[in-house]
Amino acid sequence: MALPRAIDAPAAPAKIAISGVTKRYDAAEARPPVLLDVDLDIAENEFVTLIGRSGCGKTTLLNIVAGLVEATSGTVAVDGAPVTGPGRGKGMVFQQHALFPWLTARRNIEFGAKSRGLDPQAAHAEADQLLSLIGLSAYGDKYPNQLSGGMQQRVAIARALALDPHILLMDEPFGALDEITRIEMQDELLRVWQSRRKTVVFVTHSITEALMLSDRIIAMRANPGGIAAEYRIDLPRPRSRADVRLAALHEKLWEHLR
């Protein structure tokens, strides 16, 4: 199989269309914008990772797609409709799990299910199904402080999935985990994603993580923030971290990020 190659855009129609997005926090324009004229199309069910140094605007771009931050100029559309706020088919997972500490794992997931309008019985059934999907059926009655960091993130992902979003937005969800747990969570996320396909936009600082997870990697530059390069990873999953083709692409991505 040939080495993954740089590309211009996904072949499938855009689920998320980002057009000319600029974001400034300095009204006087004395500093470069956080983002400048970013154009990016993301296809339905595509797993796209934004990678770059701190301050390159990747989290800001994710938050604009989420509807949590308003762009200074430009547009973001989902299925052709402008993004005007959070929700509306978008689920979010943060670096810190943000679970409700007073609710059990099952109740946290039920909260997500009820938020989309399921009645208590249906929400309970959905929570049980998702607990099984993430491998935590035996931990449904545990509170967040009784779970490991990796387990907490699994529950956070399940709660986001309970909303049945079309789009899953993930901001460094494994950044606070130790390396072994992080690798396990990468494998777990791919297993869940392949079971319940969603369009995923994933933010990370880790080149290896991006290579293991992504259909496409967007390498971002800073000052001003923008897209430096795009790569499609045409390799089947699961991928080996020792694959020489990934090692070669790791070097290419590193050159863009240095």
FIVOVO-99557 format. One record per residue (C-alpha): x, y, z. Coordinates in Angstrom, 2 decimals. Each point is the difference from the previous one (the first is absolute). Layout:
# residues N
<<X,Y,Z>>
...
END
This chain:
# residues 258
<<0.00,0.00,0.00>>
<<1.31,3.44,-0.88>>
<<1.02,2.51,2.62>>
<<-2.91,2.21,1.16>>
<<-0.04,3.10,-2.15>>
<<-0.75,3.68,0.34>>
<<-3.45,0.93,-1.30>>
<<-2.11,3.05,-0.65>>
<<-3.47,-1.07,1.24>>
<<-2.12,-3.05,0.81>>
<<-1.74,-1.65,-2.95>>
<<-3.37,-0.37,1.76>>
<<-2.49,2.90,0.38>>
<<0.67,2.29,2.95>>
<<-1.75,-0.70,3.28>>
<<1.81,2.98,1.50>>
<<0.93,2.92,-2.26>>
<<2.42,2.58,1.44>>
<<0.42,2.97,-2.29>>
<<2.27,3.02,0.48>>
<<-0.05,-0.23,3.79>>
<<2.01,2.69,1.76>>
<<0.07,0.53,3.76>>
<<1.48,3.01,1.77>>
<<0.01,0.61,3.74>>
<<1.90,3.28,-0.39>>
<<-2.46,2.61,-1.29>>
<<2.86,2.42,-0.68>>
<<1.56,-2.59,-2.35>>
<<3.40,0.59,1.57>>
<<0.65,-3.74,0.14>>
<<-0.45,-2.66,-2.68>>
<<-3.44,-1.63,-0.02>>
<<-0.38,-3.36,1.72>>
<<-1.41,-1.30,-3.29>>
<<0.22,1.56,-3.45>>
<<-2.14,-0.99,-3.01>>
<<-0.29,-3.70,0.87>>
<<-1.74,-2.16,-2.62>>
<<-0.72,-3.65,0.78>>
<<-2.63,-2.52,-1.09>>
<<-0.61,-3.13,2.09>>
<<-1.98,-2.92,-1.42>>
<<-2.71,-1.95,1.80>>
<<1.42,-2.72,2.29>>
<<3.55,1.24,-0.64>>
<<2.45,-0.02,2.92>>
<<2.01,3.23,-0.30>>
<<2.73,1.02,2.42>>
<<1.28,3.54,0.54>>
<<3.59,0.04,1.17>>
<<2.41,2.80,0.76>>
<<1.91,1.89,2.65>>
<<-1.74,1.76,2.88>>
<<-1.41,3.30,-1.22>>
<<-0.51,-1.06,-3.62>>
<<-3.77,0.33,0.31>>
<<-1.07,-3.64,-0.20>>
<<-2.16,0.14,3.14>>
<<-1.41,3.35,-1.08>>
<<-0.96,-1.50,-3.34>>
<<-1.62,-2.97,1.76>>
<<-1.96,2.36,2.25>>
<<-1.19,2.00,-3.01>>
<<-1.25,-3.22,-1.61>>
<<-1.67,-0.88,3.32>>
<<-1.75,3.38,0.10>>
<<1.69,0.91,3.29>>
<<2.06,2.81,-1.57>>
<<-1.06,2.38,-2.75>>
<<2.32,0.59,-2.95>>
<<1.03,3.58,-0.70>>
<<-0.70,-0.68,-3.67>>
<<-0.73,-2.99,-2.21>>
<<-2.55,-2.77,0.43>>
<<-0.41,-3.53,1.29>>
<<-2.87,-2.11,-1.30>>
<<-1.20,-3.48,0.93>>
<<-2.05,-1.72,-2.69>>
<<-0.26,3.38,-1.70>>
<<-1.48,1.79,3.05>>
<<2.07,2.73,1.72>>
<<1.27,-0.82,3.50>>
<<-1.52,2.56,2.35>>
<<0.56,-1.68,3.36>>
<<0.70,-3.26,1.84>>
<<-2.08,-3.14,-0.27>>
<<-1.98,-0.84,-3.14>>
<<1.68,-3.32,-0.63>>
<<3.44,0.84,1.42>>
<<1.44,-1.80,3.03>>
<<3.11,1.15,1.87>>
<<2.64,-1.87,2.02>>
<<2.62,2.03,1.87>>
<<3.40,-0.82,1.47>>
<<-1.55,-0.07,3.47>>
<<-2.94,-2.38,0.05>>
<<-2.52,2.56,1.44>>
<<-2.22,-2.77,1.40>>
<<-2.54,0.91,2.67>>
<<1.70,-1.23,3.21>>
<<-3.33,-0.56,1.78>>
<<-1.25,-2.39,-2.71>>
<<1.09,-3.58,-0.62>>
<<1.52,-0.99,-3.33>>
<<-3.39,-1.31,-1.16>>
<<-1.82,3.14,1.12>>
<<2.56,2.22,-1.75>>
<<-0.68,-1.85,-3.25>>
<<-3.75,0.06,0.60>>
<<0.24,3.78,0.34>>
<<1.30,0.17,-3.56>>
<<-2.74,-2.32,-1.24>>
<<-2.75,1.97,1.76>>
<<1.41,3.23,-1.43>>
<<-0.88,-1.25,-3.47>>
<<-3.56,-0.75,1.10>>
<<0.03,-3.68,0.99>>
<<-2.37,-1.02,2.80>>
<<1.54,-1.44,3.20>>
<<-0.43,-3.63,-1.06>>
<<1.52,0.56,-3.46>>
<<2.80,2.10,1.53>>
<<0.81,-2.81,2.43>>
<<0.12,-2.53,-2.84>>
<<2.23,2.32,-2.07>>
<<2.34,0.47,2.97>>
<<0.29,-3.75,0.51>>
<<0.74,-0.52,-3.69>>
<<2.70,2.68,0.03>>
<<1.54,-1.34,3.22>>
<<0.29,-3.35,-1.76>>
<<1.48,1.67,-3.09>>
<<2.75,1.69,2.05>>
<<0.66,-3.11,2.06>>
<<-1.26,1.37,3.32>>
<<-3.21,-1.95,0.60>>
<<1.26,-0.98,3.44>>
<<0.68,3.61,0.98>>
<<-3.35,1.66,-0.72>>
<<-0.73,0.65,3.68>>
<<3.42,1.49,0.72>>
<<0.47,3.74,0.48>>
<<2.67,1.87,-2.00>>
<<2.39,0.15,2.96>>
<<-0.15,-3.80,0.19>>
<<1.19,-0.38,-3.59>>
<<3.47,0.29,-1.52>>
<<0.80,2.87,-2.35>>
<<-0.39,-2.23,-3.04>>
<<-3.36,-1.28,1.24>>
<<-1.19,3.55,0.62>>
<<0.85,0.94,-3.59>>
<<-1.83,-3.08,-1.29>>
<<-3.09,1.13,1.88>>
<<0.41,3.54,-1.34>>
<<0.14,-1.37,-3.55>>
<<-3.06,-2.19,0.68>>
<<-1.91,3.00,1.37>>
<<0.82,1.95,-3.17>>
<<-1.13,-2.97,-2.12>>
<<-3.23,-0.20,2.01>>
<<-0.94,3.34,-1.56>>
<<0.16,-1.86,-3.36>>
<<1.96,2.85,-1.61>>
<<0.80,0.04,-3.70>>
<<3.36,1.59,0.89>>
<<2.35,-0.80,2.88>>
<<2.45,2.77,0.91>>
<<2.91,-1.07,2.21>>
<<2.49,2.41,1.55>>
<<3.11,-1.84,1.25>>
<<-2.22,-2.64,1.64>>
<<2.95,-2.23,0.97>>
<<2.55,2.73,0.76>>
<<-0.22,-0.41,3.79>>
<<0.46,-3.79,-0.06>>
<<3.19,-2.00,0.49>>
<<1.56,-1.40,-3.18>>
<<-1.22,-3.58,0.41>>
<<-3.58,1.06,0.78>>
<<0.14,2.48,-2.87>>
<<0.90,-2.75,-2.48>>
<<-2.78,-2.19,1.38>>
<<-2.47,2.88,-0.35>>
<<1.05,0.60,-3.62>>
<<-0.81,-3.63,-0.78>>
<<-3.25,0.24,1.94>>
<<-1.08,3.16,-1.83>>
<<0.62,-1.61,-3.38>>
<<-2.01,-3.06,1.02>>
<<-2.93,2.17,1.14>>
<<0.24,2.23,-3.09>>
<<-0.08,-3.00,-2.32>>
<<-3.07,-1.28,1.86>>
<<-1.88,3.31,-0.03>>
<<1.35,1.99,-2.90>>
<<0.10,3.76,0.56>>
<<1.77,2.90,-1.61>>
<<2.88,0.65,2.41>>
<<2.17,3.11,0.33>>
<<2.81,-0.80,2.42>>
<<2.62,2.38,1.44>>
<<3.37,-1.26,1.21>>
<<3.64,0.97,0.45>>
<<1.12,-3.56,-0.65>>
<<1.15,-0.93,-3.52>>
<<-0.14,-3.71,0.85>>
<<-3.55,0.31,1.30>>
<<-1.06,1.81,-3.17>>
<<1.57,-2.68,-2.18>>
<<-1.68,-2.84,1.86>>
<<-3.49,1.50,-0.02>>
<<-0.54,2.13,-3.07>>
<<-1.39,-0.28,-3.48>>
<<1.55,3.42,-0.56>>
<<2.43,2.19,1.93>>
<<-0.06,3.79,-0.14>>
<<3.36,1.46,1.07>>
<<-0.46,3.57,1.22>>
<<2.42,2.90,0.18>>
<<-0.06,2.99,2.36>>
<<0.30,3.80,-0.24>>
<<-2.43,0.13,-1.71>>
<<-1.71,-3.33,0.48>>
<<-0.76,-1.91,-3.16>>
<<0.45,-3.27,-1.85>>
<<3.60,-0.89,-0.84>>
<<-0.65,-3.43,-1.55>>
<<-2.60,-2.75,-0.35>>
<<0.66,-3.74,-0.19>>
<<-2.37,-2.90,-0.63>>
<<1.00,-3.20,1.80>>
<<-0.87,-2.76,-2.48>>
<<0.87,-2.85,2.35>>
<<-2.45,-2.55,1.46>>
<<-0.83,-0.08,3.70>>
<<1.18,-1.16,2.45>>
<<3.41,1.48,-0.78>>
<<3.34,-1.04,1.38>>
<<2.03,2.69,1.74>>
<<3.07,-1.70,-1.50>>
<<-1.22,0.37,-3.62>>
<<2.85,1.56,-2.01>>
<<-2.52,1.86,-2.17>>
<<-1.32,1.80,3.05>>
<<3.55,0.71,1.13>>
<<0.71,1.70,-3.33>>
<<-3.14,2.13,0.28>>
<<0.91,0.82,3.60>>
<<3.16,1.65,-1.32>>
<<-1.95,1.99,-2.60>>
<<-2.46,1.25,2.61>>
<<2.82,0.87,2.37>>
<<1.58,2.17,-2.70>>
<<-3.27,1.97,-0.31>>
<<-0.31,0.43,3.77>>
<<3.58,0.92,0.93>>
END
